[in-house]
């Protein structure tokens, strides 16, 4: 199948519709129109959806320039501190004009937020980053769109991701707290286990896993079912595309981001997102957001990136078909990965009851795998009435989940912090 050029041509062909949708949005925002009218709200919403779905969405910016701590403004600056072919490590540096606030900043725990690499840009975690910034020194993994990496620069699979995470964790030094969202939970747990087995002096103080597929057995989700019903050859034939000549990565085979978004492949979209009315509230299952923040998240959600074939296929095989971590057969470059080696890193798992990407039980399985970790260093939380993406964005993330992580990090921080 050669769907990649078709999707690119589709974007060009729909440009007139996009222009019409933009004009409609502007017209419907006329201040003389009744804002409380149901049909005006419906028409505005439909015009916005049409405009979004007929436009190319490049990588969004994080756009975080300022946060507040107890009413005091803190300036934020993005700095790239490490670069790799398929990703970079970004530091959100903070500074304040108030001396007391600066003193607080210097004592804040250092955290690494690991973004998933499965179709969305790392900017999807903007809400996660913004909520953690007032009281944490934040670093984020920013993965590279595979269509921007020339084929001559090599390949990137799950083992490469784990190796890069180990390198970055070691680079950030002691007393680090790691937060892994979604798919990245697997790589984060493996990297932590390998560092523990090596008795590395820079093992994370805490590891928080948000809705990740640690053990996919006996969980009802379409992704698990498809992985069990079909061989890897079916995934390659059905979902892998070759980058066409007009992109830098001409010839590279990828899992296209557009297929991830449209659900033509693995159904990682919250089904209710595509409901015809109130998509933002449906997205977070009851999240009452401002119009600006809803629009911002929707824009970020629609921006997708390509994933290297070797990463996608290896992840399907090891996580969903063979369940290597849960079965104790996961290896990294010939070395066995054993979560039981973790004895110094406190572990927190967070799941949601309406998660159809990583249903309840998949992430909590990490607690049993870390069998040598004292009970006092383990904690789990199940958030009620929220979907997958509500675990790290929206009102329930800010009001319910982030405070739990904040307290967990403080509880298990080094005394010097």
MOWOJO-V825247 format. One record per residue. RES is the residue in one small letter. SS is DSSP state (A for helix, B for strand, O for the rest). PHI is phi in whole degrees, -180 to 180 (999 if undefined). OMEGA is omega in whole degrees, -180 to 180 (none if undefined). Layout:
res=RES ss=SS phi=PHI omega=OMEGA
res=RES ss=SS phi=PHI omega=OMEGA
This chain:
res=x ss=O phi=999 omega=179
res=x ss=O phi=-125 omega=-177
res=x ss=A phi=-81 omega=-175
res=x ss=A phi=-58 omega=178
res=x ss=A phi=-62 omega=179
res=x ss=A phi=-62 omega=-180
res=x ss=A phi=-65 omega=178
res=x ss=A phi=-66 omega=179
res=x ss=A phi=-66 omega=179
res=x ss=A phi=-57 omega=-180
res=x ss=A phi=-61 omega=179
res=x ss=A phi=-67 omega=-177
res=x ss=A phi=-66 omega=-177
res=x ss=O phi=-92 omega=180
res=x ss=A phi=-57 omega=176
res=x ss=A phi=-61 omega=177
res=x ss=A phi=-65 omega=178
res=x ss=A phi=-63 omega=179
res=x ss=A phi=-63 omega=179
res=x ss=A phi=-64 omega=-180
res=x ss=A phi=-65 omega=178
res=x ss=A phi=-62 omega=179
res=x ss=A phi=-64 omega=179
res=x ss=A phi=-64 omega=178
res=x ss=A phi=-60 omega=180
res=x ss=A phi=-64 omega=-179
res=x ss=A phi=-65 omega=-178
res=x ss=A phi=-74 omega=177
res=x ss=O phi=-90 omega=178
res=x ss=O phi=-56 omega=-177
res=x ss=O phi=-63 omega=-180
res=x ss=O phi=-83 omega=178
res=x ss=O phi=-82 omega=-179
res=x ss=O phi=-69 omega=-177
res=x ss=O phi=-68 omega=-177
res=x ss=O phi=-86 omega=-178
res=x ss=O phi=-70 omega=-179
res=x ss=A phi=-63 omega=-176
res=x ss=A phi=-70 omega=176
res=x ss=A phi=-66 omega=179
res=x ss=A phi=-64 omega=180
res=x ss=A phi=-64 omega=-179
res=x ss=A phi=-65 omega=179
res=x ss=A phi=-63 omega=180
res=x ss=A phi=-63 omega=-179
res=x ss=A phi=-67 omega=178
res=x ss=A phi=-67 omega=178
res=x ss=A phi=-64 omega=179
res=x ss=A phi=-63 omega=179
res=x ss=A phi=-64 omega=180
res=x ss=A phi=-63 omega=-180
res=x ss=A phi=-66 omega=-174
res=x ss=A phi=-83 omega=179
res=x ss=O phi=-115 omega=-178
res=x ss=O phi=-124 omega=174
res=x ss=O phi=-74 omega=180
res=x ss=O phi=-109 omega=175
res=x ss=O phi=-79 omega=-180
res=x ss=O phi=-66 omega=178
res=x ss=O phi=-73 omega=173
res=x ss=O phi=-89 omega=176
res=x ss=O phi=-67 omega=173
res=x ss=O phi=64 omega=179
res=x ss=O phi=-96 omega=-178
res=x ss=O phi=-108 omega=-177
res=x ss=B phi=-155 omega=171
res=x ss=B phi=-131 omega=-177
res=x ss=B phi=-127 omega=174
res=x ss=B phi=-124 omega=-178
res=x ss=O phi=52 omega=177
res=x ss=O phi=84 omega=-179
res=x ss=B phi=-94 omega=-179
res=x ss=B phi=-73 omega=176
res=x ss=B phi=-126 omega=178
res=x ss=B phi=-78 omega=-178
res=x ss=B phi=-124 omega=178
res=x ss=B phi=-130 omega=178
res=x ss=B phi=-83 omega=177
res=x ss=B phi=-133 omega=176
res=x ss=B phi=-85 omega=-177
res=x ss=B phi=-105 omega=177
res=x ss=B phi=-143 omega=178
res=x ss=B phi=-124 omega=173
res=x ss=B phi=-135 omega=-177
res=x ss=O phi=-61 omega=-175
res=x ss=O phi=-109 omega=178
res=x ss=B phi=177 omega=176
res=x ss=B phi=-143 omega=-180
res=x ss=B phi=-107 omega=-177
res=x ss=B phi=-107 omega=175
res=x ss=B phi=-109 omega=175
res=x ss=B phi=-93 omega=-176
res=x ss=B phi=-75 omega=-177
res=x ss=B phi=-123 omega=175
res=x ss=B phi=-153 omega=-180
res=x ss=O phi=-138 omega=178
res=x ss=O phi=-77 omega=179
res=x ss=O phi=-81 omega=-178
res=x ss=A phi=-61 omega=-180
res=x ss=A phi=-66 omega=179
res=x ss=A phi=-67 omega=177
res=x ss=A phi=-61 omega=177
res=x ss=A phi=-64 omega=177
res=x ss=A phi=-64 omega=-179
res=x ss=A phi=-59 omega=-177
res=x ss=A phi=-64 omega=-178
res=x ss=A phi=-98 omega=-176
res=x ss=O phi=-68 omega=177
res=x ss=B phi=-63 omega=180
res=x ss=B phi=-94 omega=-179
res=x ss=B phi=-127 omega=174
res=x ss=B phi=-114 omega=177
res=x ss=B phi=-97 omega=-178
res=x ss=B phi=-100 omega=-179
res=x ss=O phi=-80 omega=176
res=x ss=O phi=-69 omega=175
res=x ss=O phi=-119 omega=-176
res=x ss=O phi=-153 omega=175
res=x ss=O phi=132 omega=178
res=x ss=B phi=-109 omega=174
res=x ss=O phi=-71 omega=179
res=x ss=A phi=-63 omega=180
res=x ss=A phi=-66 omega=175
res=x ss=A phi=-61 omega=180
res=x ss=A phi=-91 omega=-179
res=x ss=A phi=-56 omega=179
res=x ss=A phi=-64 omega=177
res=x ss=A phi=-63 omega=-178
res=x ss=A phi=-63 omega=-176
res=x ss=A phi=-62 omega=180
res=x ss=A phi=-73 omega=-178
res=x ss=A phi=-86 omega=-172
res=x ss=A phi=-62 omega=-176
res=x ss=O phi=-58 omega=-175
res=x ss=O phi=-129 omega=-179
res=x ss=B phi=-146 omega=174
res=x ss=B phi=-90 omega=-164
res=x ss=B phi=-102 omega=170
res=x ss=B phi=-122 omega=-176
res=x ss=B phi=-137 omega=172
res=x ss=B phi=-81 omega=-179
res=x ss=B phi=-118 omega=-175
res=x ss=B phi=-79 omega=-177
res=x ss=O phi=-92 omega=175
res=x ss=O phi=-63 omega=-174
res=x ss=A phi=-60 omega=-179
res=x ss=A phi=-73 omega=179
res=x ss=A phi=-100 omega=-178
res=x ss=O phi=-107 omega=179
res=x ss=O phi=-54 omega=-176
res=x ss=A phi=-58 omega=-178
res=x ss=A phi=-66 omega=-179
res=x ss=A phi=-87 omega=171
res=x ss=O phi=97 omega=-174
res=x ss=O phi=-120 omega=-177
res=x ss=O phi=-151 omega=179
res=x ss=O phi=-117 omega=-178
res=x ss=A phi=-61 omega=179
res=x ss=A phi=-66 omega=176
res=x ss=A phi=-65 omega=178
res=x ss=A phi=-63 omega=179
res=x ss=A phi=-61 omega=179
res=x ss=A phi=-62 omega=179
res=x ss=A phi=-67 omega=178
res=x ss=A phi=-64 omega=177
res=x ss=A phi=-61 omega=180
res=x ss=A phi=-63 omega=-178
res=x ss=A phi=-72 omega=176
res=x ss=A phi=-61 omega=178
res=x ss=A phi=-65 omega=180
res=x ss=A phi=-63 omega=-177
res=x ss=A phi=-77 omega=171
res=x ss=O phi=82 omega=-174
res=x ss=O phi=-73 omega=175
res=x ss=O phi=61 omega=179
res=x ss=B phi=-92 omega=177
res=x ss=B phi=-118 omega=-174
res=x ss=B phi=-108 omega=175
res=x ss=B phi=-123 omega=-178
res=x ss=B phi=-115 omega=-178
res=x ss=B phi=-105 omega=173
res=x ss=O phi=57 omega=-176
res=x ss=O phi=-55 omega=-177
res=x ss=A phi=-67 omega=179
res=x ss=A phi=-59 omega=-179
res=x ss=A phi=-65 omega=179
res=x ss=A phi=-62 omega=-179
res=x ss=A phi=-66 omega=180
res=x ss=A phi=-66 omega=179
res=x ss=A phi=-64 omega=-180
res=x ss=A phi=-62 omega=179
res=x ss=A phi=-65 omega=180
res=x ss=A phi=-65 omega=180
res=x ss=A phi=-67 omega=177
res=x ss=A phi=-64 omega=178
res=x ss=A phi=-66 omega=180
res=x ss=A phi=-64 omega=178
res=x ss=O phi=-82 omega=-176
res=x ss=O phi=54 omega=180
res=x ss=O phi=-64 omega=-178
res=x ss=O phi=-76 omega=-179
res=x ss=O phi=-111 omega=175
res=x ss=O phi=-65 omega=-180
res=x ss=O phi=-59 omega=175
res=x ss=O phi=-73 omega=178
res=x ss=B phi=-140 omega=175
res=x ss=B phi=-133 omega=178
res=x ss=B phi=-111 omega=-180
res=x ss=B phi=-111 omega=-178
res=x ss=B phi=-107 omega=174
res=x ss=O phi=54 omega=-179
res=x ss=O phi=-114 omega=-177
res=x ss=O phi=-86 omega=-179
res=x ss=O phi=-73 omega=176
res=x ss=O phi=-138 omega=-173
res=x ss=O phi=-95 omega=-179
res=x ss=O phi=-74 omega=174
res=x ss=O phi=58 omega=175
res=x ss=O phi=-122 omega=-175
res=x ss=O phi=-89 omega=172
res=x ss=O phi=-147 omega=-174
res=x ss=A phi=-62 omega=-180
res=x ss=A phi=-59 omega=179
res=x ss=A phi=-62 omega=-178
res=x ss=A phi=-64 omega=-180
res=x ss=A phi=-66 omega=-180
res=x ss=A phi=-65 omega=-180
res=x ss=A phi=-82 omega=-176
res=x ss=A phi=-84 omega=-172
res=x ss=O phi=-122 omega=176
res=x ss=O phi=-77 omega=-180
res=x ss=A phi=-61 omega=179
res=x ss=A phi=-60 omega=178
res=x ss=A phi=-66 omega=178
res=x ss=A phi=-64 omega=180
res=x ss=A phi=-64 omega=-177
res=x ss=A phi=-71 omega=-173
res=x ss=A phi=-90 omega=-168
res=x ss=A phi=-120 omega=-179
res=x ss=B phi=-97 omega=-179
res=x ss=B phi=-124 omega=177
res=x ss=B phi=-102 omega=-179
res=x ss=O phi=-64 omega=180
res=x ss=O phi=-74 omega=-172
res=x ss=O phi=-63 omega=-174
res=x ss=O phi=-85 omega=174
res=x ss=O phi=-115 omega=-179
res=x ss=O phi=-56 omega=-176
res=x ss=O phi=-93 omega=-179
res=x ss=O phi=-47 omega=178
res=x ss=O phi=97 omega=179
res=x ss=O phi=-74 omega=178
res=x ss=B phi=-95 omega=-172
res=x ss=B phi=-140 omega=165
res=x ss=B phi=-93 omega=-173
res=x ss=O phi=-67 omega=179
res=x ss=A phi=-62 omega=-179
res=x ss=A phi=-64 omega=177
res=x ss=A phi=-70 omega=176
res=x ss=A phi=-61 omega=-178
res=x ss=A phi=-67 omega=-175
res=x ss=A phi=-76 omega=179
res=x ss=O phi=78 omega=178
res=x ss=O phi=-69 omega=178
res=x ss=O phi=-113 omega=-176
res=x ss=O phi=-81 omega=-171
res=x ss=O phi=-77 omega=-179
res=x ss=O phi=-83 omega=177
res=x ss=O phi=-85 omega=171
res=x ss=O phi=-63 omega=-173
res=x ss=A phi=-56 omega=-176
res=x ss=A phi=-72 omega=179
res=x ss=A phi=-59 omega=-174
res=x ss=A phi=-91 omega=176
res=x ss=O phi=-62 omega=-173
res=x ss=O phi=-74 omega=179
res=x ss=O phi=-129 omega=177
res=x ss=O phi=49 omega=-176
res=x ss=A phi=-67 omega=-176
res=x ss=A phi=-72 omega=178
res=x ss=A phi=-65 omega=178
res=x ss=A phi=-63 omega=-178
res=x ss=A phi=-58 omega=-176
res=x ss=A phi=-106 omega=176
res=x ss=O phi=57 omega=176
res=x ss=O phi=103 omega=-178
res=x ss=O phi=-84 omega=180
res=x ss=O phi=-92 omega=-176
res=x ss=O phi=-108 omega=171
res=x ss=O phi=-71 omega=180
res=x ss=A phi=-59 omega=-178
res=x ss=A phi=-65 omega=-178
res=x ss=A phi=-72 omega=175
res=x ss=A phi=-63 omega=-179
res=x ss=A phi=-61 omega=-179
res=x ss=A phi=-61 omega=-179
res=x ss=A phi=-67 omega=-179
res=x ss=A phi=-64 omega=178
res=x ss=A phi=-61 omega=-179
res=x ss=A phi=-66 omega=-178
res=x ss=A phi=-68 omega=-178
res=x ss=A phi=-83 omega=177
res=x ss=O phi=-83 omega=-175
res=x ss=B phi=-126 omega=-179
res=x ss=O phi=-130 omega=179
res=x ss=O phi=-86 omega=-179
res=x ss=B phi=-114 omega=179
res=x ss=B phi=-56 omega=-179
res=x ss=A phi=-54 omega=-175
res=x ss=A phi=-63 omega=177
res=x ss=A phi=-69 omega=-177
res=x ss=A phi=-59 omega=-177
res=x ss=A phi=-67 omega=180
res=x ss=A phi=-64 omega=179
res=x ss=A phi=-67 omega=178
res=x ss=A phi=-58 omega=-177
res=x ss=A phi=-65 omega=-172
res=x ss=A phi=-79 omega=-175
res=x ss=A phi=-94 omega=-172
res=x ss=A phi=-100 omega=-180
res=x ss=A phi=-96 omega=-175
res=x ss=O phi=-96 omega=-179
res=x ss=O phi=52 omega=-173
res=x ss=A phi=-59 omega=-179
res=x ss=A phi=-63 omega=-177
res=x ss=A phi=-66 omega=-178
res=x ss=A phi=-90 omega=179
res=x ss=O phi=75 omega=-177
res=x ss=O phi=-115 omega=-179
res=x ss=O phi=-73 omega=176
res=x ss=B phi=-127 omega=177
res=x ss=B phi=-125 omega=-179
res=x ss=O phi=51 omega=177
res=x ss=O phi=87 omega=-179
res=x ss=B phi=-104 omega=180
res=x ss=B phi=-68 omega=176
res=x ss=O phi=-100 omega=-177
res=x ss=O phi=-124 omega=179
res=x ss=A phi=-59 omega=178
res=x ss=A phi=-64 omega=178
res=x ss=A phi=-71 omega=-179
res=x ss=O phi=-75 omega=179
res=x ss=O phi=-131 omega=-176
res=x ss=O phi=-114 omega=-176
res=x ss=O phi=-105 omega=178
res=x ss=B phi=-67 omega=-172
res=x ss=B phi=-121 omega=177
res=x ss=B phi=-123 omega=176
res=x ss=B phi=-114 omega=-180
res=x ss=B phi=-129 omega=-179
res=x ss=B phi=-130 omega=177
res=x ss=B phi=-129 omega=-174
res=x ss=O phi=-72 omega=-179
res=x ss=O phi=-105 omega=-178
res=x ss=O phi=-76 omega=178
res=x ss=O phi=-102 omega=174
res=x ss=O phi=-99 omega=173
res=x ss=O phi=-129 omega=-176
res=x ss=O phi=-59 omega=180
res=x ss=O phi=-53 omega=-179
res=x ss=O phi=109 omega=-180
res=x ss=O phi=-64 omega=-177
res=x ss=O phi=-81 omega=-179
res=x ss=O phi=-61 omega=179
res=x ss=A phi=-59 omega=180
res=x ss=A phi=-62 omega=-179
res=x ss=A phi=-64 omega=179
res=x ss=A phi=-72 omega=180
res=x ss=A phi=-67 omega=177
res=x ss=O phi=-85 omega=-169
res=x ss=O phi=-70 omega=-180
res=x ss=O phi=-97 omega=178
res=x ss=O phi=-86 omega=-179
res=x ss=O phi=-57 omega=-179
res=x ss=A phi=-58 omega=-180
res=x ss=A phi=-67 omega=-179
res=x ss=A phi=-105 omega=178
res=x ss=B phi=-120 omega=178
res=x ss=B phi=-154 omega=176
res=x ss=B phi=-134 omega=179
res=x ss=B phi=-145 omega=175
res=x ss=B phi=-115 omega=179
res=x ss=B phi=-87 omega=-176
res=x ss=O phi=-92 omega=173
res=x ss=O phi=62 omega=177
res=x ss=O phi=-147 omega=179
res=x ss=O phi=-90 omega=-174
res=x ss=O phi=-59 omega=-175
res=x ss=A phi=-76 omega=174
res=x ss=A phi=-72 omega=177
res=x ss=A phi=-70 omega=-178
res=x ss=O phi=-137 omega=174
res=x ss=O phi=-150 omega=173
res=x ss=O phi=98 omega=-173
res=x ss=A phi=-63 omega=-177
res=x ss=A phi=-70 omega=173
res=x ss=A phi=-62 omega=-177
res=x ss=A phi=-70 omega=-173
res=x ss=A phi=-86 omega=-174
res=x ss=A phi=-111 omega=-171
res=x ss=A phi=-84 omega=-179
res=x ss=A phi=-58 omega=177
res=x ss=A phi=-62 omega=178
res=x ss=A phi=-66 omega=178
res=x ss=A phi=-65 omega=179
res=x ss=A phi=-57 omega=-180
res=x ss=A phi=-67 omega=-180
res=x ss=A phi=-62 omega=179
res=x ss=A phi=-63 omega=-180
res=x ss=A phi=-65 omega=-179
res=x ss=A phi=-64 omega=-174
res=x ss=O phi=-111 omega=176
res=x ss=O phi=-80 omega=174
res=x ss=O phi=-62 omega=-179
res=x ss=O phi=-52 omega=-178
res=x ss=O phi=-67 omega=180
res=x ss=O phi=-90 omega=none
